[in-house]
Every structure is written in structure tokens, then in C-alpha cells.
Amino acid sequence: MINGNKKSIMSVVYTVFTLILIALLTVFINQGIANTAKVQAIEIKQAVTESSVKTISEDIKEIKSDIKTLLSRDK
């Protein structure tokens, strides 16, 4: 009888331990996914910023060229 109780107690302990382990793994996996998403969002923001800077730089060059053209017409 005592031996049967020990087996059932150990079974409960193993089940609880397994559930805790699964919960911890789930939390770590979810944090990894969240961190990956954050990194991707940051990379997208950087790419958009770099593209915007390039576009602004090109626009400034065009404006300078247009101003030079207009100034040369006045002469």
C-alpha cells in the first residue's frame, strides 16, 4: 500500500515537473519570437530611414541643379 502511494506521488511530481518545464519552454520560445520581431521591426525602420535619406539627398541635388539652371538663365 505504501509503495503504491509513493508511485502515485512520484507520478504527480513528474507530471507537475513536466508541466512546469513545458511552461518555461513556451515562455522562452515566445520571448525569442518577440525579440526576433523587434529586431525585424528595427531593421525595417533603419531601411526606411536610409531610403528616405537617399531620396532627400537626391532631391536636394535636383534642387541645386535647378537653382543653378535658373541662375544661369538670369545672366
PDB file of N, H, CA, C and O in Angstrom:
ATOM      1  N   MET A   1       0.811  -1.196   0.000  1.00  0.00           N
ATOM      2  CA  MET A   1       0.000   0.000   0.000  1.00  0.00           C
ATOM      3  C   MET A   1       0.861   1.268   0.000  1.00  0.00           C
ATOM      4  O   MET A   1       0.606   2.214  -0.747  1.00  0.00           O
ATOM      5  N   ILE A   2       1.877   1.260   0.852  1.00  0.00           N
ATOM      6  H   ILE A   2       2.084   0.492   1.458  1.00  0.00           H
ATOM      7  CA  ILE A   2       2.759   2.423   0.933  1.00  0.00           C
ATOM      8  C   ILE A   2       3.520   2.588  -0.378  1.00  0.00           C
ATOM      9  O   ILE A   2       3.719   3.709  -0.846  1.00  0.00           O
ATOM     10  N   ASN A   3       3.940   1.486  -0.963  1.00  0.00           N
ATOM     11  H   ASN A   3       3.778   0.576  -0.583  1.00  0.00           H
ATOM     12  CA  ASN A   3       4.670   1.531  -2.225  1.00  0.00           C
ATOM     13  C   ASN A   3       3.792   2.111  -3.333  1.00  0.00           C
ATOM     14  O   ASN A   3       4.291   2.860  -4.173  1.00  0.00           O
ATOM     15  N   GLY A   4       2.518   1.789  -3.355  1.00  0.00           N
ATOM     16  H   GLY A   4       2.113   1.181  -2.673  1.00  0.00           H
ATOM     17  CA  GLY A   4       1.588   2.334  -4.345  1.00  0.00           C
ATOM     18  C   GLY A   4       1.417   3.831  -4.183  1.00  0.00           C
ATOM     19  O   GLY A   4       1.342   4.557  -5.175  1.00  0.00           O
ATOM     20  N   ASN A   5       1.354   4.302  -2.947  1.00  0.00           N
ATOM     21  H   ASN A   5       1.415   3.712  -2.142  1.00  0.00           H
ATOM     22  CA  ASN A   5       1.232   5.736  -2.685  1.00  0.00           C
ATOM     23  C   ASN A   5       2.475   6.482  -3.155  1.00  0.00           C
ATOM     24  O   ASN A   5       2.368   7.585  -3.690  1.00  0.00           O
ATOM     25  N   LYS A   6       3.654   5.890  -2.959  1.00  0.00           N
ATOM     26  H   LYS A   6       3.741   4.994  -2.524  1.00  0.00           H
ATOM     27  CA  LYS A   6       4.895   6.525  -3.412  1.00  0.00           C
ATOM     28  C   LYS A   6       4.902   6.647  -4.932  1.00  0.00           C
ATOM     29  O   LYS A   6       5.332   7.663  -5.478  1.00  0.00           O
ATOM     30  N   LYS A   7       4.424   5.606  -5.610  1.00  0.00           N
ATOM     31  H   LYS A   7       4.075   4.781  -5.166  1.00  0.00           H
ATOM     32  CA  LYS A   7       4.389   5.654  -7.075  1.00  0.00           C
ATOM     33  C   LYS A   7       3.431   6.736  -7.562  1.00  0.00           C
ATOM     34  O   LYS A   7       3.745   7.458  -8.509  1.00  0.00           O
ATOM     35  N   SER A   8       2.278   6.854  -6.931  1.00  0.00           N
ATOM     36  H   SER A   8       2.024   6.268  -6.162  1.00  0.00           H
ATOM     37  CA  SER A   8       1.324   7.871  -7.370  1.00  0.00           C
ATOM     38  C   SER A   8       1.841   9.274  -7.051  1.00  0.00           C
ATOM     39  O   SER A   8       1.642  10.202  -7.835  1.00  0.00           O
ATOM     40  N   ILE A   9       2.498   9.430  -5.913  1.00  0.00           N
ATOM     41  H   ILE A   9       2.659   8.676  -5.276  1.00  0.00           H
ATOM     42  CA  ILE A   9       3.077  10.729  -5.568  1.00  0.00           C
ATOM     43  C   ILE A   9       4.179  11.091  -6.558  1.00  0.00           C
ATOM     44  O   ILE A   9       4.253  12.232  -7.013  1.00  0.00           O
ATOM     45  N   MET A  10       5.027  10.135  -6.890  1.00  0.00           N
ATOM     46  H   MET A  10       4.966   9.208  -6.520  1.00  0.00           H
ATOM     47  CA  MET A  10       6.105  10.396  -7.857  1.00  0.00           C
ATOM     48  C   MET A  10       5.519  10.705  -9.230  1.00  0.00           C
ATOM     49  O   MET A  10       6.046  11.545  -9.959  1.00  0.00           O
ATOM     50  N   SER A  11       4.443  10.034  -9.578  1.00  0.00           N
ATOM     51  H   SER A  11       4.014   9.351  -8.986  1.00  0.00           H
ATOM     52  CA  SER A  11       3.787  10.303 -10.854  1.00  0.00           C
ATOM     53  C   SER A  11       3.272  11.741 -10.897  1.00  0.00           C
ATOM     54  O   SER A  11       3.420  12.429 -11.907  1.00  0.00           O
ATOM     55  N   VAL A  12       2.674  12.187  -9.806  1.00  0.00           N
ATOM     56  H   VAL A  12       2.554  11.628  -8.985  1.00  0.00           H
ATOM     57  CA  VAL A  12       2.182  13.566  -9.730  1.00  0.00           C
ATOM     58  C   VAL A  12       3.348  14.547  -9.790  1.00  0.00           C
ATOM     59  O   VAL A  12       3.268  15.570 -10.470  1.00  0.00           O
ATOM     60  N   VAL A  13       4.425  14.239  -9.084  1.00  0.00           N
ATOM     61  H   VAL A  13       4.490  13.408  -8.531  1.00  0.00           H
ATOM     62  CA  VAL A  13       5.601  15.112  -9.089  1.00  0.00           C
ATOM     63  C   VAL A  13       6.171  15.219 -10.498  1.00  0.00           C
ATOM     64  O   VAL A  13       6.488  16.319 -10.951  1.00  0.00           O
ATOM     65  N   TYR A  14       6.305  14.100 -11.196  1.00  0.00           N
ATOM     66  H   TYR A  14       6.047  13.206 -10.829  1.00  0.00           H
ATOM     67  CA  TYR A  14       6.831  14.123 -12.562  1.00  0.00           C
ATOM     68  C   TYR A  14       5.901  14.890 -13.497  1.00  0.00           C
ATOM     69  O   TYR A  14       6.362  15.632 -14.365  1.00  0.00           O
ATOM     70  N   THR A  15       4.601  14.713 -13.320  1.00  0.00           N
ATOM     71  H   THR A  15       4.226  14.111 -12.615  1.00  0.00           H
ATOM     72  CA  THR A  15       3.643  15.430 -14.164  1.00  0.00           C
ATOM     73  C   THR A  15       3.752  16.936 -13.937  1.00  0.00           C
ATOM     74  O   THR A  15       3.782  17.709 -14.895  1.00  0.00           O
ATOM     75  N   VAL A  16       3.810  17.350 -12.682  1.00  0.00           N
ATOM     76  H   VAL A  16       3.785  16.722 -11.904  1.00  0.00           H
ATOM     77  CA  VAL A  16       3.934  18.776 -12.365  1.00  0.00           C
ATOM     78  C   VAL A  16       5.254  19.323 -12.905  1.00  0.00           C
ATOM     79  O   VAL A  16       5.291  20.410 -13.481  1.00  0.00           O
ATOM     80  N   PHE A  17       6.328  18.572 -12.721  1.00  0.00           N
ATOM     81  H   PHE A  17       6.298  17.688 -12.253  1.00  0.00           H
ATOM     82  CA  PHE A  17       7.636  18.997 -13.231  1.00  0.00           C
ATOM     83  C   PHE A  17       7.601  19.148 -14.749  1.00  0.00           C
ATOM     84  O   PHE A  17       8.139  20.112 -15.295  1.00  0.00           O
ATOM     85  N   THR A  18       6.970  18.195 -15.426  1.00  0.00           N
ATOM     86  H   THR A  18       6.533  17.412 -14.983  1.00  0.00           H
ATOM     87  CA  THR A  18       6.866  18.256 -16.887  1.00  0.00           C
ATOM     88  C   THR A  18       6.060  19.474 -17.321  1.00  0.00           C
ATOM     89  O   THR A  18       6.438  20.163 -18.268  1.00  0.00           O
ATOM     90  N   LEU A  19       4.959  19.741 -16.638  1.00  0.00           N
ATOM     91  H   LEU A  19       4.652  19.182 -15.868  1.00  0.00           H
ATOM     92  CA  LEU A  19       4.142  20.907 -16.988  1.00  0.00           C
ATOM     93  C   LEU A  19       4.900  22.214 -16.767  1.00  0.00           C
ATOM     94  O   LEU A  19       4.803  23.136 -17.577  1.00  0.00           O
ATOM     95  N   ILE A  20       5.646  22.291 -15.680  1.00  0.00           N
ATOM     96  H   ILE A  20       5.725  21.542 -15.022  1.00  0.00           H
ATOM     97  CA  ILE A  20       6.461  23.487 -15.420  1.00  0.00           C
ATOM     98  C   ILE A  20       7.518  23.650 -16.504  1.00  0.00           C
ATOM     99  O   ILE A  20       7.757  24.758 -16.985  1.00  0.00           O
ATOM    100  N   LEU A  21       8.145  22.551 -16.885  1.00  0.00           N
ATOM    101  H   LEU A  21       7.951  21.651 -16.494  1.00  0.00           H
ATOM    102  CA  LEU A  21       9.165  22.601 -17.937  1.00  0.00           C
ATOM    103  C   LEU A  21       8.561  23.060 -19.258  1.00  0.00           C
ATOM    104  O   LEU A  21       9.150  23.883 -19.960  1.00  0.00           O
ATOM    105  N   ILE A  22       7.397  22.536 -19.597  1.00  0.00           N
ATOM    106  H   ILE A  22       6.918  21.868 -19.028  1.00  0.00           H
ATOM    107  CA  ILE A  22       6.724  22.950 -20.836  1.00  0.00           C
ATOM    108  C   ILE A  22       6.369  24.434 -20.775  1.00  0.00           C
ATOM    109  O   ILE A  22       6.530  25.149 -21.764  1.00  0.00           O
ATOM    110  N   ALA A  23       5.890  24.899 -19.627  1.00  0.00           N
ATOM    111  H   ALA A  23       5.759  24.318 -18.823  1.00  0.00           H
ATOM    112  CA  ALA A  23       5.541  26.318 -19.481  1.00  0.00           C
ATOM    113  C   ALA A  23       6.771  27.207 -19.645  1.00  0.00           C
ATOM    114  O   ALA A  23       6.707  28.241 -20.310  1.00  0.00           O
ATOM    115  N   LEU A  24       7.882  26.808 -19.046  1.00  0.00           N
ATOM    116  H   LEU A  24       7.934  25.968 -18.507  1.00  0.00           H
ATOM    117  CA  LEU A  24       9.118  27.598 -19.174  1.00  0.00           C
ATOM    118  C   LEU A  24       9.607  27.628 -20.613  1.00  0.00           C
ATOM    119  O   LEU A  24      10.010  28.677 -21.115  1.00  0.00           O
ATOM    120  N   LEU A  25       9.572  26.485 -21.271  1.00  0.00           N
ATOM    121  H   LEU A  25       9.245  25.633 -20.862  1.00  0.00           H
ATOM    122  CA  LEU A  25       9.994  26.444 -22.672  1.00  0.00           C
ATOM    123  C   LEU A  25       9.099  27.327 -23.534  1.00  0.00           C
ATOM    124  O   LEU A  25       9.580  28.023 -24.429  1.00  0.00           O
ATOM    125  N   THR A  26       7.806  27.297 -23.264  1.00  0.00           N
ATOM    126  H   THR A  26       7.415  26.731 -22.538  1.00  0.00           H
ATOM    127  CA  THR A  26       6.876  28.137 -24.019  1.00  0.00           C
ATOM    128  C   THR A  26       7.194  29.615 -23.821  1.00  0.00           C
ATOM    129  O   THR A  26       7.182  30.389 -24.778  1.00  0.00           O
ATOM    130  N   VAL A  27       7.476  30.004 -22.595  1.00  0.00           N
ATOM    131  H   VAL A  27       7.486  29.375 -21.818  1.00  0.00           H
ATOM    132  CA  VAL A  27       7.814  31.404 -22.308  1.00  0.00           C
ATOM    133  C   VAL A  27       9.086  31.803 -23.045  1.00  0.00           C
ATOM    134  O   VAL A  27       9.138  32.867 -23.661  1.00  0.00           O
ATOM    135  N   PHE A  28      10.111  30.958 -22.985  1.00  0.00           N
ATOM    136  H   PHE A  28      10.069  30.094 -22.484  1.00  0.00           H
ATOM    137  CA  PHE A  28      11.369  31.283 -23.664  1.00  0.00           C
ATOM    138  C   PHE A  28      11.190  31.361 -25.175  1.00  0.00           C
ATOM    139  O   PHE A  28      11.757  32.238 -25.825  1.00  0.00           O
ATOM    140  N   ILE A  29      10.407  30.451 -25.732  1.00  0.00           N
ATOM    141  H   ILE A  29       9.946  29.738 -25.204  1.00  0.00           H
ATOM    142  CA  ILE A  29      10.165  30.475 -27.178  1.00  0.00           C
ATOM    143  C   ILE A  29       9.415  31.745 -27.560  1.00  0.00           C
ATOM    144  O   ILE A  29       9.755  32.394 -28.549  1.00  0.00           O
ATOM    145  N   ASN A  30       8.394  32.103 -26.781  1.00  0.00           N
ATOM    146  H   ASN A  30       8.117  31.576 -25.978  1.00  0.00           H
ATOM    147  CA  ASN A  30       7.633  33.323 -27.082  1.00  0.00           C
ATOM    148  C   ASN A  30       8.503  34.570 -26.969  1.00  0.00           C
ATOM    149  O   ASN A  30       8.363  35.495 -27.770  1.00  0.00           O
ATOM    150  N   GLN A  31       9.390  34.607 -25.994  1.00  0.00           N
ATOM    151  H   GLN A  31       9.504  33.856 -25.343  1.00  0.00           H
ATOM    152  CA  GLN A  31      10.300  35.750 -25.862  1.00  0.00           C
ATOM    153  C   GLN A  31      11.245  35.817 -27.053  1.00  0.00           C
ATOM    154  O   GLN A  31      11.549  36.902 -27.548  1.00  0.00           O
ATOM    155  N   GLY A  32      11.705  34.667 -27.508  1.00  0.00           N
ATOM    156  H   GLY A  32      11.457  33.785 -27.106  1.00  0.00           H
ATOM    157  CA  GLY A  32      12.577  34.635 -28.681  1.00  0.00           C
ATOM    158  C   GLY A  32      11.868  35.152 -29.910  1.00  0.00           C
ATOM    159  O   GLY A  32      12.440  35.908 -30.697  1.00  0.00           O
ATOM    160  N   ILE A  33      10.612  34.743 -30.078  1.00  0.00           N
ATOM    161  H   ILE A  33      10.148  34.129 -29.440  1.00  0.00           H
ATOM    162  CA  ILE A  33       9.832  35.214 -31.223  1.00  0.00           C
ATOM    163  C   ILE A  33       9.606  36.717 -31.120  1.00  0.00           C
ATOM    164  O   ILE A  33       9.714  37.433 -32.115  1.00  0.00           O
ATOM    165  N   ALA A  34       9.293  37.195 -29.926  1.00  0.00           N
ATOM    166  H   ALA A  34       9.206  36.614 -29.117  1.00  0.00           H
ATOM    167  CA  ALA A  34       9.065  38.631 -29.733  1.00  0.00           C
ATOM    168  C   ALA A  34      10.339  39.423 -30.012  1.00  0.00           C
ATOM    169  O   ALA A  34      10.288  40.477 -30.646  1.00  0.00           O
ATOM    170  N   ASN A  35      11.474  38.924 -29.543  1.00  0.00           N
ATOM    171  H   ASN A  35      11.515  38.068 -29.027  1.00  0.00           H
ATOM    172  CA  ASN A  35      12.743  39.614 -29.792  1.00  0.00           C
ATOM    173  C   ASN A  35      13.071  39.629 -31.272  1.00  0.00           C
ATOM    174  O   ASN A  35      13.562  40.631 -31.792  1.00  0.00           O
ATOM    175  N   THR A  36      12.801  38.517 -31.957  1.00  0.00           N
ATOM    176  H   THR A  36      12.402  37.704 -31.535  1.00  0.00           H
ATOM    177  CA  THR A  36      13.041  38.463 -33.400  1.00  0.00           C
ATOM    178  C   THR A  36      12.177  39.491 -34.116  1.00  0.00           C
ATOM    179  O   THR A  36      12.642  40.180 -35.023  1.00  0.00           O
ATOM    180  N   ALA A  37      10.924  39.590 -33.707  1.00  0.00           N
ATOM    181  H   ALA A  37      10.546  39.030 -32.970  1.00  0.00           H
ATOM    182  CA  ALA A  37      10.023  40.566 -34.323  1.00  0.00           C
ATOM    183  C   ALA A  37      10.503  41.990 -34.069  1.00  0.00           C
ATOM    184  O   ALA A  37      10.426  42.838 -34.958  1.00  0.00           O
ATOM    185  N   LYS A  38      10.997  42.258 -32.861  1.00  0.00           N
ATOM    186  H   LYS A  38      11.059  41.569 -32.139  1.00  0.00           H
ATOM    187  CA  LYS A  38      11.516  43.596 -32.551  1.00  0.00           C
ATOM    188  C   LYS A  38      12.720  43.923 -33.421  1.00  0.00           C
ATOM    189  O   LYS A  38      12.836  45.032 -33.944  1.00  0.00           O
ATOM    190  N   VAL A  39      13.614  42.954 -33.573  1.00  0.00           N
ATOM    191  H   VAL A  39      13.520  42.054 -33.148  1.00  0.00           H
ATOM    192  CA  VAL A  39      14.806  43.175 -34.397  1.00  0.00           C
ATOM    193  C   VAL A  39      14.402  43.440 -35.836  1.00  0.00           C
ATOM    194  O   VAL A  39      14.952  44.334 -36.479  1.00  0.00           O
ATOM    195  N   GLN A  40      13.447  42.674 -36.349  1.00  0.00           N
ATOM    196  H   GLN A  40      13.001  41.948 -35.826  1.00  0.00           H
ATOM    197  CA  GLN A  40      12.997  42.882 -37.722  1.00  0.00           C
ATOM    198  C   GLN A  40      12.354  44.251 -37.885  1.00  0.00           C
ATOM    199  O   GLN A  40      12.558  44.916 -38.901  1.00  0.00           O
ATOM    200  N   ALA A  41      11.579  44.677 -36.892  1.00  0.00           N
ATOM    201  H   ALA A  41      11.413  44.137 -36.066  1.00  0.00           H
ATOM    202  CA  ALA A  41      10.954  45.998 -36.959  1.00  0.00           C
ATOM    203  C   ALA A  41      12.015  47.089 -36.965  1.00  0.00           C
ATOM    204  O   ALA A  41      11.895  48.068 -37.701  1.00  0.00           O
ATOM    205  N   ILE A  42      13.043  46.929 -36.158  1.00  0.00           N
ATOM    206  H   ILE A  42      13.141  46.134 -35.560  1.00  0.00           H
ATOM    207  CA  ILE A  42      14.134  47.906 -36.123  1.00  0.00           C
ATOM    208  C   ILE A  42      14.857  47.939 -37.466  1.00  0.00           C
ATOM    209  O   ILE A  42      15.189  49.012 -37.969  1.00  0.00           O
ATOM    210  N   GLU A  43      15.102  46.758 -38.048  1.00  0.00           N
ATOM    211  H   GLU A  43      14.833  45.886 -37.639  1.00  0.00           H
ATOM    212  CA  GLU A  43      15.787  46.710 -39.340  1.00  0.00           C
ATOM    213  C   GLU A  43      14.946  47.374 -40.420  1.00  0.00           C
ATOM    214  O   GLU A  43      15.480  48.068 -41.285  1.00  0.00           O
ATOM    215  N   ILE A  44      13.635  47.167 -40.376  1.00  0.00           N
ATOM    216  H   ILE A  44      13.201  46.603 -39.674  1.00  0.00           H
ATOM    217  CA  ILE A  44      12.754  47.804 -41.362  1.00  0.00           C
ATOM    218  C   ILE A  44      12.791  49.316 -41.193  1.00  0.00           C
ATOM    219  O   ILE A  44      12.861  50.049 -42.179  1.00  0.00           O
ATOM    220  N   LYS A  45      12.743  49.790 -39.947  1.00  0.00           N
ATOM    221  H   LYS A  45      12.686  49.194 -39.145  1.00  0.00           H
ATOM    222  CA  LYS A  45      12.809  51.238 -39.702  1.00  0.00           C
ATOM    223  C   LYS A  45      14.118  51.815 -40.221  1.00  0.00           C
ATOM    224  O   LYS A  45      14.133  52.891 -40.818  1.00  0.00           O
ATOM    225  N   GLN A  46      15.224  51.096 -39.995  1.00  0.00           N
ATOM    226  H   GLN A  46      15.213  50.222 -39.511  1.00  0.00           H
ATOM    227  CA  GLN A  46      16.519  51.577 -40.474  1.00  0.00           C
ATOM    228  C   GLN A  46      16.547  51.624 -41.994  1.00  0.00           C
ATOM    229  O   GLN A  46      17.076  52.569 -42.581  1.00  0.00           O
ATOM    230  N   ALA A  47      15.977  50.603 -42.632  1.00  0.00           N
ATOM    231  H   ALA A  47      15.548  49.836 -42.155  1.00  0.00           H
ATOM    232  CA  ALA A  47      15.960  50.577 -44.094  1.00  0.00           C
ATOM    233  C   ALA A  47      15.125  51.728 -44.640  1.00  0.00           C
ATOM    234  O   ALA A  47      15.515  52.375 -45.612  1.00  0.00           O
ATOM    235  N   VAL A  48      13.985  51.982 -44.020  1.00  0.00           N
ATOM    236  H   VAL A  48      13.668  51.457 -43.230  1.00  0.00           H
ATOM    237  CA  VAL A  48      13.133  53.090 -44.458  1.00  0.00           C
ATOM    238  C   VAL A  48      13.850  54.415 -44.251  1.00  0.00           C
ATOM    239  O   VAL A  48      13.792  55.294 -45.110  1.00  0.00           O
ATOM    240  N   THR A  49      14.524  54.562 -43.121  1.00  0.00           N
ATOM    241  H   THR A  49      14.571  53.847 -42.423  1.00  0.00           H
ATOM    242  CA  THR A  49      15.262  55.792 -42.841  1.00  0.00           C
ATOM    243  C   THR A  49      16.375  55.998 -43.857  1.00  0.00           C
ATOM    244  O   THR A  49      16.551  57.099 -44.377  1.00  0.00           O
ATOM    245  N   GLU A  50      17.128  54.934 -44.141  1.00  0.00           N
ATOM    246  H   GLU A  50      16.985  54.039 -43.719  1.00  0.00           H
ATOM    247  CA  GLU A  50      18.207  55.045 -45.124  1.00  0.00           C
ATOM    248  C   GLU A  50      17.655  55.402 -46.495  1.00  0.00           C
ATOM    249  O   GLU A  50      18.235  56.221 -47.208  1.00  0.00           O
ATOM    250  N   SER A  51      16.539  54.792 -46.864  1.00  0.00           N
ATOM    251  H   SER A  51      16.068  54.126 -46.285  1.00  0.00           H
ATOM    252  CA  SER A  51      15.919  55.096 -48.150  1.00  0.00           C
ATOM    253  C   SER A  51      15.451  56.541 -48.188  1.00  0.00           C
ATOM    254  O   SER A  51      15.612  57.223 -49.200  1.00  0.00           O
ATOM    255  N   SER A  52      14.875  57.008 -47.093  1.00  0.00           N
ATOM    256  H   SER A  52      14.744  56.454 -46.271  1.00  0.00           H
ATOM    257  CA  SER A  52      14.409  58.395 -47.025  1.00  0.00           C
ATOM    258  C   SER A  52      15.577  59.365 -47.137  1.00  0.00           C
ATOM    259  O   SER A  52      15.480  60.383 -47.822  1.00  0.00           O
ATOM    260  N   VAL A  53      16.673  59.053 -46.469  1.00  0.00           N
ATOM    261  H   VAL A  53      16.751  58.226 -45.912  1.00  0.00           H
ATOM    262  CA  VAL A  53      17.852  59.917 -46.528  1.00  0.00           C
ATOM    263  C   VAL A  53      18.382  59.973 -47.956  1.00  0.00           C
ATOM    264  O   VAL A  53      18.742  61.043 -48.447  1.00  0.00           O
ATOM    265  N   LYS A  54      18.430  58.827 -48.618  1.00  0.00           N
ATOM    266  H   LYS A  54      18.139  57.958 -48.219  1.00  0.00           H
ATOM    267  CA  LYS A  54      18.900  58.803 -50.010  1.00  0.00           C
ATOM    268  C   LYS A  54      17.978  59.621 -50.901  1.00  0.00           C
ATOM    269  O   LYS A  54      18.440  60.387 -51.747  1.00  0.00           O
ATOM    270  N   THR A  55      16.675  59.456 -50.708  1.00  0.00           N
ATOM    271  H   THR A  55      16.301  58.833 -50.021  1.00  0.00           H
ATOM    272  CA  THR A  55      15.716  60.203 -51.516  1.00  0.00           C
ATOM    273  C   THR A  55      15.850  61.694 -51.267  1.00  0.00           C
ATOM    274  O   THR A  55      15.838  62.485 -52.210  1.00  0.00           O
ATOM    275  N   ILE A  56      15.976  62.083 -50.016  1.00  0.00           N
ATOM    276  H   ILE A  56      15.985  61.440 -49.249  1.00  0.00           H
ATOM    277  CA  ILE A  56      16.132  63.502 -49.683  1.00  0.00           C
ATOM    278  C   ILE A  56      17.423  64.043 -50.285  1.00  0.00           C
ATOM    279  O   ILE A  56      17.448  65.161 -50.802  1.00  0.00           O
ATOM    280  N   SER A  57      18.484  63.262 -50.221  1.00  0.00           N
ATOM    281  H   SER A  57      18.463  62.354 -49.801  1.00  0.00           H
ATOM    282  CA  SER A  57      19.761  63.682 -50.793  1.00  0.00           C
ATOM    283  C   SER A  57      19.634  63.885 -52.301  1.00  0.00           C
ATOM    284  O   SER A  57      20.148  64.861 -52.846  1.00  0.00           O
ATOM    285  N   GLU A  58      18.954  62.967 -52.963  1.00  0.00           N
ATOM    286  H   GLU A  58      18.537  62.174 -52.520  1.00  0.00           H
ATOM    287  CA  GLU A  58      18.755  63.104 -54.411  1.00  0.00           C
ATOM    288  C   GLU A  58      17.896  64.324 -54.727  1.00  0.00           C
ATOM    289  O   GLU A  58      18.165  65.046 -55.687  1.00  0.00           O
ATOM    290  N   ASP A  59      16.864  64.552 -53.919  1.00  0.00           N
ATOM    291  H   ASP A  59      16.645  63.966 -53.139  1.00  0.00           H
ATOM    292  CA  ASP A  59      16.009  65.727 -54.125  1.00  0.00           C
ATOM    293  C   ASP A  59      16.801  67.017 -53.953  1.00  0.00           C
ATOM    294  O   ASP A  59      16.619  67.965 -54.718  1.00  0.00           O
ATOM    295  N   ILE A  60      17.672  67.057 -52.961  1.00  0.00           N
ATOM    296  H   ILE A  60      17.820  66.287 -52.340  1.00  0.00           H
ATOM    297  CA  ILE A  60      18.497  68.249 -52.741  1.00  0.00           C
ATOM    298  C   ILE A  60      19.409  68.490 -53.938  1.00  0.00           C
ATOM    299  O   ILE A  60      19.581  69.629 -54.370  1.00  0.00           O
ATOM    300  N   LYS A  61      19.991  67.422 -54.472  1.00  0.00           N
ATOM    301  H   LYS A  61      19.851  66.496 -54.120  1.00  0.00           H
ATOM    302  CA  LYS A  61      20.851  67.570 -55.653  1.00  0.00           C
ATOM    303  C   LYS A  61      20.060  68.122 -56.833  1.00  0.00           C
ATOM    304  O   LYS A  61      20.552  68.982 -57.563  1.00  0.00           O
ATOM    305  N   GLU A  62      18.833  67.632 -57.024  1.00  0.00           N
ATOM    306  H   GLU A  62      18.432  66.933 -56.431  1.00  0.00           H
ATOM    307  CA  GLU A  62      17.995  68.131 -58.120  1.00  0.00           C
ATOM    308  C   GLU A  62      17.651  69.604 -57.915  1.00  0.00           C
ATOM    309  O   GLU A  62      17.670  70.389 -58.863  1.00  0.00           O
ATOM    310  N   ILE A  63      17.342  69.971 -56.688  1.00  0.00           N
ATOM    311  H   ILE A  63      17.327  69.333 -55.918  1.00  0.00           H
ATOM    312  CA  ILE A  63      17.007  71.371 -56.402  1.00  0.00           C
ATOM    313  C   ILE A  63      18.213  72.267 -56.665  1.00  0.00           C
ATOM    314  O   ILE A  63      18.070  73.344 -57.243  1.00  0.00           O
ATOM    315  N   LYS A  64      19.403  71.829 -56.246  1.00  0.00           N
ATOM    316  H   LYS A  64      19.519  70.953 -55.777  1.00  0.00           H
ATOM    317  CA  LYS A  64      20.617  72.609 -56.512  1.00  0.00           C
ATOM    318  C   LYS A  64      20.828  72.777 -58.009  1.00  0.00           C
ATOM    319  O   LYS A  64      21.179  73.857 -58.484  1.00  0.00           O
ATOM    320  N   SER A  65      20.611  71.699 -58.738  1.00  0.00           N
ATOM    321  H   SER A  65      20.326  70.821 -58.352  1.00  0.00           H
ATOM    322  CA  SER A  65      20.775  71.757 -60.194  1.00  0.00           C
ATOM    323  C   SER A  65      19.768  72.726 -60.808  1.00  0.00           C
ATOM    324  O   SER A  65      20.114  73.516 -61.687  1.00  0.00           O
ATOM    325  N   ASP A  66      18.528  72.661 -60.343  1.00  0.00           N
ATOM    326  H   ASP A  66      18.248  72.020 -59.629  1.00  0.00           H
ATOM    327  CA  ASP A  66      17.503  73.567 -60.861  1.00  0.00           C
ATOM    328  C   ASP A  66      17.836  75.020 -60.539  1.00  0.00           C
ATOM    329  O   ASP A  66      17.637  75.906 -61.370  1.00  0.00           O
ATOM    330  N   ILE A  67      18.342  75.261 -59.331  1.00  0.00           N
ATOM    331  H   ILE A  67      18.503  74.541 -58.656  1.00  0.00           H
ATOM    332  CA  ILE A  67      18.708  76.627 -58.946  1.00  0.00           C
ATOM    333  C   ILE A  67      19.853  77.130 -59.818  1.00  0.00           C
ATOM    334  O   ILE A  67      19.839  78.278 -60.264  1.00  0.00           O
ATOM    335  N   LYS A  68      20.846  76.273 -60.063  1.00  0.00           N
ATOM    336  H   LYS A  68      20.857  75.341 -59.701  1.00  0.00           H
ATOM    337  CA  LYS A  68      21.963  76.676 -60.925  1.00  0.00           C
ATOM    338  C   LYS A  68      21.469  76.997 -62.326  1.00  0.00           C
ATOM    339  O   LYS A  68      21.919  77.959 -62.947  1.00  0.00           O
ATOM    340  N   THR A  69      20.536  76.184 -62.823  1.00  0.00           N
ATOM    341  H   THR A  69      20.170  75.402 -62.319  1.00  0.00           H
ATOM    342  CA  THR A  69      19.978  76.423 -64.157  1.00  0.00           C
ATOM    343  C   THR A  69      19.233  77.749 -64.194  1.00  0.00           C
ATOM    344  O   THR A  69      19.386  78.526 -65.136  1.00  0.00           O
ATOM    345  N   LEU A  70      18.440  78.003 -63.185  1.00  0.00           N
ATOM    346  H   LEU A  70      18.316  77.372 -62.419  1.00  0.00           H
ATOM    347  CA  LEU A  70      17.693  79.262 -63.137  1.00  0.00           C
ATOM    348  C   LEU A  70      18.626  80.461 -63.009  1.00  0.00           C
ATOM    349  O   LEU A  70      18.395  81.494 -63.637  1.00  0.00           O
ATOM    350  N   LEU A  71      19.673  80.333 -62.207  1.00  0.00           N
ATOM    351  H   LEU A  71      19.861  79.493 -61.697  1.00  0.00           H
ATOM    352  CA  LEU A  71      20.614  81.434 -62.052  1.00  0.00           C
ATOM    353  C   LEU A  71      21.393  81.690 -63.337  1.00  0.00           C
ATOM    354  O   LEU A  71      21.706  82.835 -63.662  1.00  0.00           O
ATOM    355  N   SER A  72      21.700  80.634 -64.055  1.00  0.00           N
ATOM    356  H   SER A  72      21.445  79.704 -63.791  1.00  0.00           H
ATOM    357  CA  SER A  72      22.441  80.823 -65.305  1.00  0.00           C
ATOM    358  C   SER A  72      21.559  81.463 -66.370  1.00  0.00           C
ATOM    359  O   SER A  72      22.079  82.129 -67.265  1.00  0.00           O
ATOM    360  N   ARG A  73      20.258  81.285 -66.303  1.00  0.00           N
ATOM    361  H   ARG A  73      19.835  80.744 -65.576  1.00  0.00           H
ATOM    362  CA  ARG A  73      19.346  81.922 -67.257  1.00  0.00           C
ATOM    363  C   ARG A  73      19.314  83.431 -67.046  1.00  0.00           C
ATOM    364  O   ARG A  73      19.201  84.204 -67.998  1.00  0.00           O
ATOM    365  N   ASP A  74      19.414  83.835 -65.784  1.00  0.00           N
ATOM    366  H   ASP A  74      19.506  83.208 -65.011  1.00  0.00           H
ATOM    367  CA  ASP A  74      19.332  85.258 -65.466  1.00  0.00           C
ATOM    368  C   ASP A  74      20.545  86.025 -65.967  1.00  0.00           C
ATOM    369  O   ASP A  74      20.456  87.236 -66.168  1.00  0.00           O
ATOM    370  N   LYS A  75      21.649  85.376 -66.170  1.00  0.00           N
ATOM    371  H   LYS A  75      21.721  84.392 -66.007  1.00  0.00           H
ATOM    372  CA  LYS A  75      22.870  86.080 -66.575  1.00  0.00           C
ATOM    373  C   LYS A  75      22.816  86.477 -67.980  1.00  0.00           C
ATOM    374  O   LYS A  75      23.761  87.081 -68.488  1.00  0.00           O
TER     375      LYS A  75
END
